[in-house]
Amino acid sequence: MIFMNPLDKAIQLCGGLSALAKEIDVSSARLGNWRLRSVPIEYCLAIETATAGGVSRKDLRPDDWHKIWPDLAVAPASRRATDPDPVPAPGHAGRQPPTTNGILDNVPDRAAVCIDARAIP
């Protein structure tokens, strides 16, 4: 098996250097120059789209993709990105709305507090 550079794989999947260059709107010379350097960040998504996912942004930027696109990082198996937010344990400050007692506990002793008894919670 021959190891293929991700950019060369993208070029092959798109039918050649000039075909990929036209697809992502750059010159063939510029695209060819990326073989010696890394693919600029702003073109990685275009290449991923042009190859229909055959070459991913992770493939094109293996050393820094997680810093550029943190949303591509795989969530731990215990909690996937599609899982609902976990319910905080009782007594946990989490993202629970404040209770009336909690609000009143923070009011200074001499503050005037008016509570509208007609208000529906």
C-alpha positions as CSV (number, residue, x, y, z in Angstrom):
1,M,0.0,0.0,0.0
2,I,1.3,3.4,-0.9
3,F,0.9,6.2,1.6
4,M,-0.7,9.2,-0.1
5,N,-0.5,12.8,1.1
6,P,-4.0,14.0,2.0
7,L,-3.7,16.8,-0.6
8,D,-2.7,14.3,-3.3
9,K,-5.6,12.2,-2.3
10,A,-7.9,15.2,-2.7
11,I,-6.4,15.9,-6.1
12,Q,-7.0,12.3,-7.2
13,L,-10.6,12.3,-5.9
14,C,-11.4,15.5,-7.8
15,G,-9.9,14.2,-11.0
16,G,-6.6,16.1,-11.1
17,L,-4.8,19.2,-9.8
18,S,-6.5,21.7,-12.1
19,A,-10.0,20.2,-11.4
20,L,-9.5,20.7,-7.6
21,A,-8.0,24.1,-8.1
22,K,-11.0,25.2,-10.2
23,E,-13.4,23.6,-7.6
24,I,-11.9,25.6,-4.7
25,D,-11.2,28.7,-6.8
26,V,-7.3,28.9,-6.6
27,S,-4.7,28.6,-9.3
28,S,-3.1,25.3,-10.1
29,A,0.3,26.7,-9.2
30,R,-0.9,27.8,-5.8
31,L,-2.5,24.4,-5.1
32,G,0.7,22.6,-6.2
33,N,2.7,24.8,-3.9
34,W,0.6,23.5,-0.9
35,R,2.2,20.1,-1.5
36,L,5.4,21.5,-0.1
37,R,3.7,23.4,2.7
38,S,0.5,22.9,4.7
39,V,-2.9,23.7,3.2
40,P,-4.0,27.2,4.5
41,I,-6.7,27.0,7.1
42,E,-9.2,29.0,5.0
43,Y,-9.2,26.3,2.2
44,C,-9.5,23.1,4.3
45,L,-13.3,23.2,4.5
46,A,-13.5,23.8,0.7
47,I,-11.3,20.8,0.0
48,E,-13.3,18.7,2.4
49,T,-16.5,19.7,0.6
50,A,-15.0,19.2,-2.8
51,T,-14.0,15.7,-1.9
52,A,-17.4,15.0,-0.3
53,G,-15.6,14.2,2.9
54,G,-13.0,11.9,1.3
55,V,-10.3,14.2,2.7
56,S,-11.2,15.8,6.0
57,R,-9.9,18.9,7.7
58,K,-8.4,16.6,10.2
59,D,-6.4,14.9,7.4
60,L,-5.3,18.2,6.0
61,R,-4.2,19.8,9.3
62,P,-3.2,16.8,11.5
63,D,-1.1,18.8,14.0
64,D,-3.5,21.6,14.8
65,W,-7.0,20.8,13.6
66,H,-8.2,20.5,17.2
67,K,-7.1,24.0,17.9
68,I,-8.7,25.4,14.8
69,W,-12.0,23.4,14.8
70,P,-12.6,22.2,18.4
71,D,-16.1,21.2,17.3
72,L,-14.6,18.3,15.4
73,A,-13.1,16.8,18.5
74,V,-14.9,13.5,19.4
75,A,-16.9,13.8,22.6
76,P,-16.1,11.2,25.3
77,A,-18.1,8.0,25.0
78,S,-19.7,8.6,28.3
79,R,-21.3,11.9,27.0
80,R,-21.9,12.6,23.4
81,A,-22.6,16.0,22.0
82,T,-26.2,15.0,21.2
83,D,-26.9,14.0,24.8
84,P,-29.1,16.3,26.8
85,D,-27.5,18.3,29.6
86,P,-27.1,16.2,32.7
87,V,-29.5,17.0,35.5
88,P,-27.5,18.6,38.4
89,A,-27.6,16.7,41.7
90,P,-29.9,18.1,44.4
91,G,-28.3,21.0,46.2
92,H,-25.9,21.6,43.3
93,A,-25.6,25.2,42.2
94,G,-25.4,24.2,38.5
95,R,-27.7,26.0,36.1
96,Q,-30.7,25.8,38.4
97,P,-32.9,28.9,38.5
98,P,-32.7,30.8,41.8
99,T,-35.4,30.0,44.3
100,T,-37.5,32.7,46.1
101,N,-35.8,31.9,49.3
102,G,-32.4,32.1,47.7
103,I,-33.2,35.5,46.3
104,L,-34.6,36.8,49.6
105,D,-31.6,35.5,51.5
106,N,-29.4,37.8,49.6
107,V,-31.5,40.9,50.3
108,P,-29.9,43.2,53.0
109,D,-31.7,43.2,56.3
110,R,-33.0,46.8,56.0
111,A,-34.1,46.6,52.4
112,A,-37.7,47.2,51.4
113,V,-39.1,44.2,49.7
114,C,-42.4,44.3,47.9
115,I,-44.0,41.1,46.8
116,D,-47.0,41.1,44.5
117,A,-49.3,38.4,45.8
118,R,-51.3,38.5,42.6
119,A,-48.3,37.6,40.5
120,I,-48.5,34.1,39.0
121,P,-45.2,32.2,39.3
